[in-house]
Amino acid sequence: MFRFLRSLPRSYSLGSRVHGAHSPSARVFQVQRVKIRRKWFKPMNFIIAGCVYYACYKFYTASVFNTIFDWVEEEAQQMTRKEREELEEDMVEPLFIPLPFTMKMVDSPPYKNSDPEWQAFIKFNKNKELLKSVRVELADLVRKTAAASPVLVQKCGSDMKLGRYWLDIQYPSRPPPIFVWKGLSIGDYGVSIVEEPMDTVAAIWISRALYPSVLTQSLWSFSSTLMKQNAANLAKLLGYEQNSPPPPPLQQAIERAQQQIKKPTAKSDSQGSSSLPPTSTQASDGSSTGSTSVEKRPAESSPTPGTSPNSSVIPIVPSTESGKPKSAKDIHGIKHTQEHTSGAWSAFKQKFAQTWRPMGALPPRGAIYISGLVEVYTPRALLTVDCTAWWDPKTERFDMKTVSFRLRTLRMRTQTAAGR
């Protein structure tokens, strides 16, 4: 086979074939690369594609929409005049399909002098008795809320009375903002893109679901704490362990208490092991023999089956919990994972508690803003509460969705020193 390969003619390059295979002297050849580009824009392709799309559109409208419209016209011709009037009265509103990520908050225009809300503000400001009653009602609402808190009742007492209060009334210059979103409106006049207002509570829920900043910050705190813990463990394995700070006094006290608890158990074990010392008993013939003293058993107790009465072996009684199936927490891998991520989970809960705020809502249109401080006192303590609320002149009530109470100070009437 190698003989056939040796007999094959030698392959020459393109330059050697053009200039001759048997050149007496060496030559330098210059090779240039050529890149061939295809013409991407072809008008004929666009024309053909447009014709195909137009033909498909015509076929779809002729086979689907025209058939439905013809059937509707036939049914409408057979209906009486009374049936047509009833159908027009019960006509369904256009179907609205919202588009995702089109929600936005829009500022409302300021109030005008002719608006009914502004006229209600003027009427409310002139009624001095109504101003006083609204302040008293809000202060009493703060007292009732504090009396309903079990934590405050346990610390301060249940006999809560209303003290002084400083409440300021403000009239907003414009209504609260509204949320709008875009969507497809399908009705009698076809399909169109319109912008419609949406419910404020639904908008806040959707924004929290789409942009979960609270959960993101909590997960970031969890992951960063876990990474620092893993880095510290890796440094310990490599021998770069830093000197740990001294434990706090509380931890030292706990460790001492644990050691004191362990010491009596160790002493009792040592006393139990030495409670059977070898003693000498004297026989009837005067000779002494060494034996071990055995504890006396009650007469009613019987020896365990399989063991002799004089045997010193203590039988092992199986525990009743051995037959129970192990839970998920008893598995070694899950237990080890819980111990490893305990610090990171604590950081997650701490960050979540710091950033989480209850779901709020915007006040109704034409509401009046009231804010200030309210004092509530008991025989044992004095509480100062920072409150904000919106009063609606239409319903003559406070909007409970926007009411906010926050404990500012808590002062005990009698104070004692921690120690002598």
Secondary structure by P-SEA (a helix, b strand, c coil): caaaaaaccccccaaaaaacccccbbbbbbbbbbbbbcccccaaaaaaaaaaaaaaaaaaaaacaaaaaaaaaaaaaaccaaaaaaaaaaccccbbbbbcccbbbbbbcccccccaaaaaaaaaaacaaaaaaaaaaaaaaaaaaaaacaaaaaaccccccccbbbbbbbbbccccbbbbbbbbbbccccbbbbbbbbbaaaaaaaaaaacaaaaaaaaaaaaaaaaaaaaaaaaaaaccccccccccaaaaaaaaaaaaaaaaaaaaaaaaaacccbbbbbccccbbbbbbbbccccccccccccccccccbbbbbbbccccccccccccaaaaaaaaaaaaaaaaaaaaaaaccccbbbbbccbbbbbbbbbbbbcccbbbbbbbbbcccccccccccccbbbbbcbbbbcccccccc
